[in-house]
Amino acid sequence: MAVTALLVTLRRTPELDDSLRRLLPKVPVGFWATDRESVAGESVRALLVGSLEGEMPSLTPGMFPQLRLVQSVFAGVDTVPFERLAVEVKVAGNVGAYAPFVAEHAVALALAVAKRIPVGNALVREGRLRPVPESLQLSGGRAVVLGLGGVGREVARKLSGLGLVVEAVTRDGQPGEGAGRTYPSSELVEAVRGARLVVNCMPYTRATREIFGESAFAALGGRAIYVNVGRAETTSAPALEAWLRREPTSGAGIDVWWEEQFGAGTLSAPFPLAELPNLVASPHSAGHVAEAMRAGYDSALGNLASFFAGRPVRGVVDRSEYAR
């Protein structure tokens, strides 16, 4: 049996191999897809994972007795099967790795909604100039960013550059980078009241499930924009649909979906997407940028390098917030 300190459940790629060579040159690495028969389970101290439940469905708490860290290559960890990990195992999200890419996409969605780009594009393809819908002015308006993690901070910076007055909502309401005022999550409805733009960058936890619901959309009102690049489950789908139908001068830009089947390459929402002309949608593609893959690997492996060197690890989550 081969000694393996880091076991990788991700698909092997040249980019991943390059990051491993540069950042973990002395750590014995194995790949679950190809090396599982030769891996000495008792030597595994860390896992590098994507979708652990799909990549290692046979995982049990006792399979790797020395396992102490599961490092996700993705920022969110809401799909990790915590119940199949021993209590001493820490789980770390890849915090901040994709912030520049996701934030840029969030701004693109906001502008596409505000300037009615899809409607204008359809008119041009039909050879028509009119009638065009009235667009919304973002500059000078108030924007509220939900969550000031890596993505939220980058979104706030970019929105400030567009001339918006940026505020934020976080769990505890402590002042955050890039926001002029920060509200606790208990005051979310008041925070978004009358805002021109809301950008949701929140993770999906027990506390954030459908945190943006009917009362929040009612407070947001008309001539407003709601963008979600966090997790779909943080938003009430019925409330979103009702708001879009009730407020035709408002619009939403959505990149994350309630049902995402990456294996099948499909997604779905609990409402008829085609019937909502004020919805601009993308297929969970905010991080699909050529530079993002290397940035994600380097960030995750840099965290693993800290773990193997005995240094503090970033992005460790509180397991109780993700209990199913």
N, C-alpha and C positions, 0 to 999 in steps of 0.2 A: 504494500500500500504506500502511495506517495504522500509525503507530508505536505499538507495544504493549509496555509494560514488564512488565506482569503479565497473564498469560493464565490465565483461569479455565476449568477443565473441568467444574465443577459446574453443575447446573441453576440457571438464574437465578431468583431469588425476590425479593419486595419486601424481605424481611429482609436478604438478602445485599446488595442495592443500598443499603439504608440504612447498613449497616456500612461499605461501600466509600466512601460519601459522607463519613461521619464520620471514618474512620480513614486513608484514602488519597486525600484530595481532589485531590492534584496528580499522582498516578501514572496514566499512561495505561493503561486496562484494556480488555481484549477478552475475549469469551466464545467458546470453541472451537465450541460448538454452533451459533452463529449468525454468527460473524465470521471463520471460518477462512479464507475466500477472500480477505479483505482484510487479514489480519494479516501484518505484515512479520516473518518468522521471525527475522531477524538482530537485531531489537530486543528480543526477549523475554528478560528477565533472571530471571523467577520464574514458577512455576506454582502455582496454588491448586487442589488436587485433592481428590477423594473417593476413588473407586476408579479410579485412573489407567489400569489395564490395560483396564477396560471403557469408560472415557470417551475414551481416546485410543489405540486399538489400533494405529494406524499410527506411533506414536512410535519414532524411531530416535535413536541417540546424536548424530548430526550435524544433526538437524532444527532445533535452536535453538542456534547456536554461542555465544551470549552467556549461555545459561542457567546460573545458578549455584545456585539454590535451588528445591527442590520442597517446598512447605508443604502438609501434609495437614490437612484439616479434622477428621479423626479422630485419636484418640490413638495408635492402633496403626498401624504402617507395614509389617506383615508381608506385605501384598498388593502392595506397590510392586514393579514390575519393575525392580529395580536394574540388571540386565544391559542394559537398554535406555536407560540414562542414562550420559552421559559421566562419566569418573572424577572430574572436578573439580566435579561437581554435588553439593551437600549436600542431604540429605533431613531434614526436621524433622517430628516428630509434634506434635500439638496437646496438649502435656502439661498436665495439670491442668484443662483446660477443662471437663470433665464430672465432675470429682471429686465435687462435692456431690450430684449426681443419682445417679451410680452407687453411691456409698457408701450413700445412703439406701435404694436398691434392695437392696443386699447385706444390710443389716440387716433389711429386710422379709422377704427370703427366709429368713434365719436364724431369725427369730421365727416365721414360718409353719411351718417344719420343726419347731422346738422345741415349739410349742404345738399341732401337728397340726391346723392350721386347715383344710386341705382336707378332712380326714376329718370334722371336726366340721361343716363346711358341708354335706357330703353327708348326714350324719345329720339335720340340721335340715330340709333340703329333702325328706327322706322322712318328716318328722314324728316323729322318734325322739329320745329322750334318751340311750339306752344301747344297746350298750356303747361307751364311748369309750376310746381308747388312752391310756396314760400319757404325759404330756408331759415335756419336759426343762427343768430350771431353768438359765438362763444366768448369772444374777447369782452372783458368787463363783467361777465357773469360770475356766479359763484359755483364752484365745483366742490363736491364732497367725495373724498376717497375713503372707501371702506377697507380698513386694514392698512397698516403702515409697515409691512414687512419689506423685503427687498423690492418686490414688484410695486407695492404701494408707494414707496418713497420715490422710485424712479418715475412713476406716473405723476406724482405730485410735482416733481421737478419739471417735467415736460409740459404739464398744464399751466404752470406758472409762466413758462416761456411763451405760451399762447395768449397771455394776458388775462387769465382767469384768476379770481380770488380763491385760493385753495384752502379748504378746511378738511378735517378728517374725523373718522370714527374708529376708535380702537377699543380693546377690551376694557382698559382701565381709565381711558381718557387722559393719560399723561401726555404732555407736549411731545410732539414728534417732528422729526426732520421734514421740512418741506411744507408743513401745514401751519397756517396762521393761527388756527384754533382747533383744538381736538376735543371731541365729545366722547364720553364713555358709551359703550354699546347699549346701555340702558336708556340712553337719550337719542337713539338713532332716528326715530321718527321726527323729533324736533330738529335734529341736525339737517335732515334732507328737505325740510319744509321750504318750498319756494326755490330750491336750487335749480340752476340751469342744467347741470350735469352731475350725475353720480356714477362713479366707477367702482365696481365691486371687485376687490382683490382678496377677499377673505378665503381662508381654508374651510373645508367642510369638517366640522366637529359636532359633538352633541349640542354645544352651545350656539352654533351658527346655523343649525338646520332651519331653513325657511325663515331666517331672521329678517329678510326683506319680503314683507307680505302686504296684505291689503291696506293696513294703516299707513305703511311707509309709502306705497304708491299713491294713496289718497293725499298725503302731505306733499308729495312731489308735484302733483297736479299736471297742468297743461304746459305746452311749450317747453318741454324738458326732455332730457335724454338719459337713458339708463344703459350702462355698459357693464357686462359681466365677463371678466376674464379670470375669475376665481374658481368657484365650483357651482354647478347648476343647482345643487341641492340647497344652497344658501338662499335661493329665491323660490318663492311660491309660484309655481307655474300658472295656476288658475288666476292668481292676482295679477301676474304679468300680462296674461292674455286679456283680462278684463280691462286693465289700464290702457293697453294699446288700442282696444276697440272703443273705449270711452273717450280717449284723448287723441284724436287723429293728428293734432299738431305736435304731439310728442312722438318719440321713437326710441327704439332699443337696438343696441348692437351686442350680439351674443356670440361667444366663441366656445362655450361649454354647455353640455347637454345632459339631460336627465338619464338617458339610456345611451351609453357609448359601448359598442361592441367592436373593439379594435381588431379582434381576430377575424371577424366577418367584414370589417370595414363599413359598418353601418351605425347610424345614430337615429334617435327619435326624440320627439317632444310630446308632452301630453296635450297638445293643441295643434290645430292644422296650420302649419307654417305658411303655406301658400296663400292663406286668406288674410295675412297680416302685412299690408303694403308698407307699414311704418317699422318693419323689423328688418335689420341688416344682419345677416348671419354668416359665420365662417365655421368650418368643421374642426374645431379644436386644433387650430393650426397656428396659433400665436407663436409657438416656439419652433416652428418648422422653417428655420433659417440655416443656411449652410454653416455659419459660424457657431450656431447654438450647440451642435452635437459635441464639438471639441470642448466648448466652454463647460457643458454639463459634465462630461467625463472628468475634466481637469478639476472641477470644483469638488465632485464626489470623491475622487481619488486623493485630492489634497486633504480632505477631511479624514480619510482612512489612513493617510500617512501620519497625521496627528495622533490617531488612535494607536497605531503600532509603535509610535515613538513615546507614548505615555503622556501626550499633551491633551489639553481639553478639546472636546469635539463639539462642533457647531450643530445647531438644528435638532438637538435631541428633544423629542416630544414627550408630553405627559400622556402615558398610555390610557389613563382613565378618561381622557377627553375623547378617545376614539373607540371606547367599548361599544360593541354592537348590541 
